[in-house]
Amino acid sequence: MDLKGYIKSKGLTLTLVAQEAKVSRQALSQYGKQFVPTNKTLKKVADAMTALGVPTTVVDLVPYVIS
């Protein structure tokens, strides 16, 4: 599973997480497929998911962006 699948499995949409994290939906959908995000970006995504009601840390996301 990639980051896109992980986000969907938590009941969130890429668009919603991308807007909250202030990253593009397109970039978010490619993390773990075509490129690896920086730690700063992963933190933004984790914080966005937490703000949207899904407590998430960077450690939770790493397996989905490292292939």
C-alpha angles and dihedrals in degrees: 000000000000130000091272090056092046092053091049092047088059091056096255131118126233090235093055094047092044092052092048092046092044094234128120119269089228093056092045091054091053098050107116093015109062102002144005118243122231121258088253091056092046089053090052090051093047091048091048092052090048091050088052091056102267108107105222136166132197088253089060091055101044097082089056096053101039113074 
